[in-house]
């Protein structure tokens, strides 16, 4: 009976953890949707909670305040992007292929969802005043740069750092410009532009 009681407690705890994780994910998805609807962070936790189908008190319990909820949402967006890059690189066999896969992942259709667009734009704004947002943004830039440098070194040698910086800045700049004037082929246009720039850099190195 004691063993059964302990097992029941463990299973109950696991179920509770599963419920909490699901509710957190629902709140994160709701945050991205609501930011997309509003186009800004001028929203309330109550509005997010209503979209997620939970109480505002529960949202505050899990995340503390609106900024922390937004930062959790951006971590989700960044993890999704990271997973897209890892998946894209898994089937690449040469440095050039890996570079191209990174560019394609950067402009995947998921990145042009209205909520994700609004989240990215507001993420850059928040990074000017929030230390945590600034830290997350630095991590994103650092990972993108290191991925580029790793595969550029065999192709352009000592110029890898410089070229990586240019490609990273171009990706960010194109994304910010295209999301403000969205068209159906925005991602494809951006990919073509970055790959053309990459080819120019490779030509210059050779």
C-alpha positions as CSV (number, residue, x, y, z in Angstrom):
1,X,0.0,0.0,0.0
2,X,2.9,2.3,0.8
3,X,4.5,1.6,-2.6
4,X,1.2,2.2,-4.3
5,X,0.7,5.4,-2.5
6,X,4.2,6.7,-3.4
7,X,3.6,5.7,-7.1
8,X,0.3,7.5,-7.1
9,X,1.9,10.6,-5.8
10,X,4.6,10.4,-8.5
11,X,2.1,9.9,-11.3
12,X,0.0,12.8,-9.9
13,X,3.0,15.0,-9.8
14,X,3.9,14.1,-13.4
15,X,0.3,14.9,-14.6
16,X,0.4,18.2,-12.8
17,X,3.8,19.1,-14.5
18,X,2.2,18.1,-17.8
19,X,-0.7,20.4,-17.2
20,X,1.5,23.3,-16.2
21,X,3.7,22.9,-19.2
22,X,0.7,22.8,-21.5
23,X,-0.7,25.9,-19.9
24,X,2.6,27.7,-20.2
25,X,2.8,26.8,-23.9
26,X,-0.8,28.0,-24.4
27,X,0.0,31.3,-22.8
28,X,3.2,31.7,-24.9
29,X,1.2,31.0,-28.1
30,X,-1.5,33.4,-27.0
31,X,1.1,36.1,-26.3
32,X,2.4,35.8,-29.9
33,X,-1.1,35.9,-31.3
34,X,-2.2,38.9,-29.3
35,X,1.0,40.9,-30.1
36,X,0.3,40.1,-33.7
37,X,-3.2,41.5,-33.4
38,X,-2.1,44.6,-31.6
39,X,1.2,45.1,-33.4
40,X,2.8,46.3,-30.2
41,X,3.4,45.4,-26.5
42,X,0.6,47.7,-25.6
43,X,-1.5,44.8,-24.4
44,X,-2.6,43.4,-21.1
45,X,-2.0,40.1,-19.4
46,X,-5.7,39.8,-19.1
47,X,-6.1,39.9,-22.8
48,X,-3.4,37.2,-23.3
49,X,-5.0,35.0,-20.6
50,X,-8.4,35.3,-22.2
51,X,-6.9,34.3,-25.6
52,X,-5.3,31.3,-23.9
53,X,-8.4,30.4,-22.0
54,X,-7.0,30.7,-18.5
55,X,-7.3,33.2,-15.7
56,X,-5.1,36.3,-15.5
57,X,-4.0,35.1,-12.0
58,X,-2.7,31.9,-13.5
59,X,-0.7,33.8,-16.1
60,X,0.8,36.0,-13.4
61,X,1.6,32.9,-11.3
62,X,3.5,31.3,-14.1
63,X,5.4,34.3,-15.5
64,X,5.2,37.2,-13.0
65,X,4.5,40.0,-15.4
66,X,3.9,40.9,-19.0
67,X,7.6,41.5,-19.8
68,X,8.6,38.1,-18.5
69,X,5.8,36.5,-20.5
70,X,6.9,38.2,-23.6
71,X,10.5,37.2,-23.0
72,X,9.4,33.6,-22.6
73,X,7.6,33.9,-25.9
74,X,10.8,35.2,-27.6
75,X,12.7,32.3,-26.1
76,X,10.2,30.0,-27.8
77,X,10.6,31.8,-31.1
78,X,14.4,31.6,-30.8
79,X,14.3,27.9,-30.0
80,X,12.1,27.3,-33.0
81,X,14.5,29.2,-35.2
82,X,17.4,27.3,-33.7
83,X,15.7,23.9,-34.3
84,X,15.0,25.0,-37.9
85,X,18.7,25.7,-38.4
86,X,19.8,22.4,-36.8
87,X,17.3,20.5,-39.0
88,X,18.4,22.3,-42.1
89,X,22.1,21.7,-41.4
90,X,21.6,18.0,-40.7
91,X,21.5,17.1,-44.4
92,X,24.1,19.5,-45.6
93,X,27.5,18.0,-46.5
94,X,29.7,21.0,-47.6
95,X,30.3,24.4,-46.1
96,X,28.6,26.1,-49.0
97,X,25.5,23.9,-48.5
98,X,25.5,24.7,-44.8
99,X,25.6,28.4,-45.5
100,X,22.7,28.2,-47.9
101,X,20.7,26.2,-45.4
102,X,21.2,28.8,-42.7
103,X,20.0,31.5,-45.1
104,X,16.9,29.5,-46.1
105,X,16.1,28.8,-42.4
106,X,16.4,32.5,-41.6
107,X,13.6,33.3,-44.0
108,X,11.4,30.2,-43.5
109,X,7.6,30.8,-43.9
110,X,7.1,30.5,-40.1
111,X,9.1,33.7,-39.6
112,X,6.5,35.7,-41.5
113,X,3.6,34.8,-39.3
114,X,2.0,38.1,-38.2
115,X,2.5,37.4,-34.5
116,X,6.2,36.4,-35.0
117,X,6.8,39.5,-37.1
118,X,5.4,41.8,-34.4
119,X,7.3,39.9,-31.7
120,X,10.6,40.4,-33.4
121,X,10.0,44.1,-34.1
122,X,9.0,44.7,-30.4
123,X,11.9,42.5,-29.3
124,X,14.4,44.9,-30.8
125,X,12.6,47.8,-29.1
126,X,12.5,46.1,-25.7
127,X,16.2,45.2,-26.0
128,X,17.0,48.9,-25.7
129,X,15.7,49.0,-22.1
130,X,15.6,45.4,-20.9
131,X,18.9,43.8,-19.9
132,X,17.4,40.3,-20.4
133,X,16.0,41.1,-23.9
134,X,19.4,42.6,-24.8
135,X,21.1,39.4,-23.6
136,X,18.8,37.2,-25.6
137,X,19.3,39.3,-28.7
138,X,23.1,39.1,-28.3
139,X,22.8,35.3,-28.0
140,X,20.9,35.2,-31.3
141,X,23.4,37.4,-33.1
142,X,26.3,35.5,-31.7
143,X,24.9,32.1,-32.8
144,X,24.1,33.3,-36.2
145,X,27.6,34.8,-36.6
146,X,29.4,31.7,-35.3
147,X,27.4,29.4,-37.6
148,X,28.5,31.6,-40.5
149,X,32.1,31.9,-39.5
150,X,32.4,28.1,-39.0
151,X,31.5,27.5,-42.7
152,X,33.0,30.6,-44.2
153,X,36.5,29.9,-43.0
154,X,37.2,27.1,-45.5
155,X,35.8,29.4,-48.2
156,X,37.2,32.9,-47.5
157,X,39.9,32.2,-44.8
158,X,40.7,35.2,-42.6
159,X,37.8,37.2,-44.0
160,X,35.3,34.9,-42.4
161,X,34.5,37.2,-39.5
162,X,34.0,40.2,-41.7
163,X,31.8,38.3,-44.2
164,X,29.8,36.7,-41.4
165,X,29.1,40.2,-40.0
166,X,27.9,41.5,-43.4
167,X,25.6,38.5,-44.0
168,X,24.1,38.7,-40.5
169,X,23.4,42.4,-40.8
170,X,21.9,41.8,-44.3
171,X,19.6,39.1,-43.0
172,X,18.4,41.3,-40.1
173,X,18.0,44.4,-42.3
174,X,16.1,42.5,-45.0
175,X,13.8,40.9,-42.5
176,X,12.9,44.2,-40.8
177,X,12.3,45.8,-44.2
178,X,10.3,43.0,-45.7
179,X,8.0,42.5,-42.7
180,X,7.0,46.2,-42.9
181,X,6.0,45.8,-46.5
182,X,5.0,42.1,-46.7
183,X,4.5,40.4,-50.0
184,X,3.8,36.8,-50.7
185,X,7.3,36.1,-52.0
186,X,9.1,38.1,-49.3
187,X,11.1,35.2,-48.0
188,X,12.2,34.0,-51.5
189,X,13.3,37.6,-52.4
190,X,15.4,37.9,-49.2
191,X,17.0,34.5,-49.8
192,X,18.0,35.4,-53.3
193,X,19.5,38.7,-52.1
194,X,21.6,37.1,-49.3
195,X,22.8,34.3,-51.5
196,X,23.8,36.7,-54.3
197,X,25.8,38.7,-51.7
198,X,27.4,35.4,-50.5
199,X,28.4,34.6,-54.1
200,X,30.0,38.0,-54.5
201,X,32.0,37.5,-51.3
202,X,33.2,34.1,-52.5
203,X,34.1,35.5,-55.9
204,X,36.1,38.3,-54.2
205,X,37.9,35.7,-52.1
206,X,38.9,33.6,-55.1
